[in-house]
Amino acid sequence: MLKVLMEFRKGILFVRLYGKLDKTTLDTFDTEVKEVIIKSGIRYVVLNTYNLESVSYEGVKEIKRLRRILKKSDGEFFLFGGEMKELKSLVNLENELKVFERVVI
């Protein structure tokens, strides 16, 4: 099961994931996260994976796809909480609030 909580503050969408991001929950990620970002034209996203129990290879690929989508639309993607070895290389924030130091809207 994947639970998604989102908060929009100062032009930045904060997405917090809880549970598992794997083949069985990718549809939830696509409809509740990616589609919302694409349809809304949101350019700045912080993905918080701190509370994920596990992430599969497919889940990592989906996170990378989201990052590419944002870059193509001149947006920026930030990842916080990648304690799992599968996500460590993608982490570029030490905490969510640091995004306000890096994004000028």
Secondary structure, DSSP 8 states (H G I E B T S, - for coil): -EEEEEEEETTEEEEEEEEEESTTTHHHHIIIIIHHHHHHT--EEEEEEEEEEEE-HHHHHHHHHHHHHHHHTT-EEEEE---STTTGGG---SSGGGHHHH---
